[in-house]
Amino acid sequence: MERLQKVIANSGVTSRRKAEILIKEGKVKVNNEVIKELGFKVSREDIIEVDGTVLSKEFVKKYYLLNKPRGVISSVSDDKNRPTVVDYIDTDVRVFPVGRLDYDTTGLIILTNDGELSNILMHPSHEIPKTYMAKIEGLLNKDDIERLKRGILIDNRRCMISDFKIRDKNFEKKTSLIEITITEGRNHIVKKIFESIKHPVIRLSRIKIAFLEIGNLKSGEYRELTIKEVKKLYSLK
């Protein structure tokens, strides 16, 4: 017997957090009975229906790493008919992005139908490191560097920077290329960090998630994760 939200997440329909919301909203049935209790446990024999769709008994987990292009939405669909990250994955399996990247941000994003792994990677307590390459306006001075080392207060909460390196300076155009690693998952957090020290981001790309690097993946290209990589991601819990 397993908790209902965990079974839903493992089925690939959605993440555990979203499954909990659907349960609370009364959109989940077990054996044709609406269940709103998060601790409710089910067995393999139970028929589970989520928002009108019966969960399949057979389930194959899939894991993809995509280099997201600029101008693509980190979602399974878009009401404005803009391209989404799912459009780039050639698969018959329903997958969803783990977390998100802004519309104008490029780089690595994981897509999967494994709700349990998605929960591990997104839960703040696991502090999964993510590395970005940011082109910013201006040149960092000593005060800027000290502030980054101490951590930046964003929306009344301090954001600690795990690591950062100045990769390049353009004195003529007065821009800098900064590699920055954080474990935060708040929306627009990298942009907010640099805005707070008066160096707005011009261009942003995520180049690493935990141990997964962008490597030779060109914009719009993806690859499947290996079994070894998936196990290593699970070990980050």
C-alpha positions as CSV (number, residue, x, y, z in Angstrom):
1,M,0.0,0.0,0.0
2,E,1.3,3.5,-0.9
3,R,0.1,7.0,-0.5
4,L,-2.2,8.2,-3.3
5,Q,-0.2,11.3,-4.2
6,K,2.9,9.2,-4.5
7,V,1.2,6.7,-6.8
8,I,-0.1,9.5,-9.0
9,A,3.4,11.1,-9.2
10,N,5.0,7.8,-10.1
11,S,2.5,7.2,-12.8
12,G,3.9,10.2,-14.7
13,V,0.6,12.2,-14.8
14,T,2.1,15.1,-12.8
15,S,4.4,15.9,-9.9
16,R,3.6,15.0,-6.3
17,R,2.9,18.6,-5.4
18,K,0.4,19.0,-8.2
19,A,-1.1,15.6,-7.3
20,E,-1.8,16.9,-3.8
21,I,-3.5,19.9,-5.2
22,L,-5.7,17.8,-7.4
23,I,-6.7,15.6,-4.5
24,K,-7.6,18.6,-2.3
25,E,-9.7,19.9,-5.2
26,G,-11.7,16.7,-5.4
27,K,-10.4,15.8,-8.9
28,V,-9.1,12.3,-7.9
29,K,-11.2,9.2,-7.6
30,V,-10.3,5.7,-6.3
31,N,-12.6,2.9,-7.4
32,N,-15.1,5.6,-8.6
33,E,-15.1,7.4,-5.2
34,V,-13.8,10.9,-4.8
35,I,-10.8,11.0,-2.3
36,K,-9.7,14.3,-0.7
37,E,-7.5,12.8,2.0
38,L,-3.7,13.2,1.3
39,G,-2.8,10.3,3.5
40,F,-5.1,7.9,1.7
41,K,-3.4,4.6,0.7
42,V,-4.0,2.5,-2.4
43,S,-2.9,-0.8,-3.8
44,R,-2.1,-2.1,-7.3
45,E,-5.6,-3.4,-7.6
46,D,-7.3,0.0,-7.1
47,I,-8.6,1.9,-10.1
48,I,-7.3,5.5,-9.9
49,E,-8.8,8.3,-11.9
50,V,-7.1,11.7,-12.1
51,D,-9.1,14.6,-13.5
52,G,-11.1,12.2,-15.7
53,T,-8.2,10.1,-16.8
54,V,-7.7,6.5,-15.5
55,L,-4.1,5.8,-14.6
56,S,-2.5,3.0,-16.7
57,K,-1.2,-0.1,-14.9
58,E,1.8,-0.2,-17.2
59,F,4.2,2.6,-16.9
60,V,7.6,3.3,-18.4
61,K,9.7,6.1,-16.9
62,K,11.5,8.4,-19.3
63,Y,14.2,11.1,-18.7
64,Y,15.4,13.7,-21.1
65,L,17.9,16.6,-20.9
66,L,17.1,19.5,-23.2
67,N,19.1,22.6,-24.2
68,K,16.1,25.0,-24.2
69,P,16.2,27.7,-26.9
70,R,15.3,31.3,-26.3
71,G,11.6,32.1,-26.8
72,V,10.3,28.7,-25.6
73,I,7.9,28.1,-22.7
74,S,8.8,25.7,-19.9
75,S,5.4,24.1,-19.8
76,V,3.5,21.2,-21.4
77,S,1.2,23.7,-23.2
78,D,0.7,27.4,-23.8
79,D,-2.6,29.3,-24.2
80,K,-0.9,31.8,-26.6
81,N,0.2,28.9,-28.8
82,R,3.9,29.6,-28.3
83,P,6.4,26.7,-28.6
84,T,7.0,24.7,-25.4
85,V,9.9,22.5,-24.2
86,V,7.7,19.4,-24.7
87,D,7.5,20.2,-28.5
88,Y,11.2,19.5,-28.8
89,I,11.0,15.9,-27.4
90,D,10.2,13.2,-29.9
91,T,8.3,10.7,-27.7
92,D,4.8,9.1,-27.4
93,V,5.2,9.3,-23.6
94,R,3.6,12.3,-21.8
95,V,6.5,14.2,-20.1
96,F,6.7,17.4,-18.2
97,P,9.5,19.9,-17.4
98,V,11.2,19.7,-13.9
99,G,11.1,23.3,-12.8
100,R,11.2,26.1,-15.3
101,L,13.4,28.5,-17.3
102,D,12.2,32.0,-18.3
103,Y,10.9,32.5,-21.8
104,D,14.1,34.4,-22.7
105,T,16.5,32.1,-20.8
106,T,18.3,29.3,-22.5
107,G,20.0,26.1,-21.3
108,L,19.4,22.9,-19.5
109,I,16.1,21.6,-18.4
110,I,15.0,18.1,-17.5
111,L,11.8,16.6,-18.8
112,T,10.4,13.4,-17.4
113,N,7.2,11.5,-16.5
114,D,8.8,10.5,-13.1
115,G,6.9,12.6,-10.5
116,E,9.0,11.2,-7.6
117,L,12.3,12.4,-9.2
118,S,10.7,15.7,-10.1
119,N,9.9,16.2,-6.4
120,I,13.4,15.4,-5.3
121,L,15.0,17.9,-7.7
122,M,12.5,20.7,-6.9
123,H,12.2,20.4,-3.2
124,P,14.1,23.3,-1.5
125,S,15.5,21.1,1.3
126,H,17.6,19.1,-1.2
127,E,19.5,22.2,-2.4
128,I,20.2,21.0,-5.9
129,P,23.0,23.2,-7.4
130,K,22.3,24.9,-10.7
131,T,24.9,26.8,-12.6
132,Y,24.2,29.7,-15.0
133,M,26.2,31.9,-17.4
134,A,25.0,35.5,-17.2
135,K,26.0,38.3,-19.4
136,I,25.4,41.5,-17.4
137,E,25.6,45.2,-17.8
138,G,28.6,46.9,-16.3
139,L,31.8,45.6,-14.6
140,L,31.7,44.2,-11.0
141,N,33.6,46.3,-8.4
142,K,34.9,45.1,-5.0
143,D,31.7,46.0,-3.3
144,D,29.6,44.0,-5.7
145,I,31.9,41.0,-5.2
146,E,31.7,41.2,-1.4
147,R,27.9,41.5,-1.6
148,L,27.7,38.3,-3.8
149,K,30.0,36.5,-1.3
150,R,27.7,37.5,1.6
151,G,24.5,36.6,-0.2
152,I,21.9,38.9,-1.6
153,L,18.6,39.8,0.1
154,I,15.8,39.1,-2.3
155,D,12.2,39.7,-1.3
156,N,13.2,39.9,2.4
157,R,15.0,36.5,2.2
158,R,18.7,36.0,1.8
159,C,19.8,34.1,-1.3
160,M,23.3,32.5,-0.8
161,I,25.5,32.2,-3.9
162,S,27.3,28.9,-3.8
163,D,30.0,30.0,-6.2
164,F,30.6,32.7,-8.9
165,K,33.4,33.4,-11.3
166,I,34.1,36.4,-13.6
167,R,34.6,34.6,-17.0
168,D,35.1,37.7,-19.2
169,K,35.0,41.5,-19.1
170,N,34.3,43.8,-22.1
171,F,35.7,47.2,-21.2
172,E,34.6,48.8,-24.4
173,K,30.9,47.7,-24.2
174,K,31.0,47.7,-20.3
175,T,29.6,44.2,-19.9
176,S,30.7,41.1,-18.0
177,L,30.2,37.4,-18.3
178,I,29.6,35.8,-14.9
179,E,29.3,32.1,-14.0
180,I,27.1,31.7,-11.0
181,T,25.9,28.7,-9.0
182,I,22.9,28.7,-6.6
183,T,20.6,26.2,-5.0
184,E,17.6,28.5,-5.1
185,G,14.5,27.8,-7.1
186,R,12.6,31.0,-6.8
187,N,11.3,32.6,-10.0
188,H,13.7,35.0,-11.8
189,I,16.2,34.6,-9.0
190,V,19.4,35.1,-11.0
191,K,18.0,38.2,-12.7
192,K,16.9,39.5,-9.3
193,I,20.4,38.9,-7.8
194,F,22.1,41.0,-10.4
195,E,19.4,43.7,-10.5
196,S,19.9,44.1,-6.8
197,I,23.5,45.2,-7.3
198,K,22.6,47.4,-10.3
199,H,23.9,45.1,-13.0
200,P,20.8,43.9,-15.1
201,V,21.1,40.6,-16.9
202,I,21.4,40.9,-20.7
203,R,21.5,37.2,-21.5
204,L,21.1,34.1,-19.3
205,S,21.8,30.4,-19.8
206,R,21.7,27.5,-17.5
207,I,24.8,25.3,-18.2
208,K,24.6,22.8,-15.3
209,I,22.1,21.0,-13.1
210,A,23.8,19.2,-10.3
211,F,26.4,17.0,-12.1
212,L,24.6,17.2,-15.5
213,E,26.5,19.6,-17.9
214,I,25.4,21.1,-21.2
215,G,28.3,19.4,-23.1
216,N,27.8,19.2,-26.8
217,L,24.0,19.8,-26.8
218,K,23.2,22.5,-29.2
219,S,20.2,24.8,-28.8
220,G,17.0,22.7,-29.3
221,E,18.9,19.4,-29.0
222,Y,18.2,16.8,-26.3
223,R,19.4,13.4,-25.1
224,E,18.1,10.7,-22.8
225,L,19.6,10.4,-19.4
226,T,21.4,7.1,-18.6
227,I,20.4,4.7,-15.9
228,K,23.5,5.7,-14.0
229,E,22.6,9.4,-14.2
230,V,19.1,8.8,-13.0
231,K,20.3,6.8,-10.0
232,K,22.8,9.6,-9.2
233,L,20.0,12.1,-9.3
234,Y,17.9,10.0,-6.9
235,S,20.9,9.9,-4.6
236,L,20.8,13.7,-4.2
237,K,17.7,13.3,-1.9
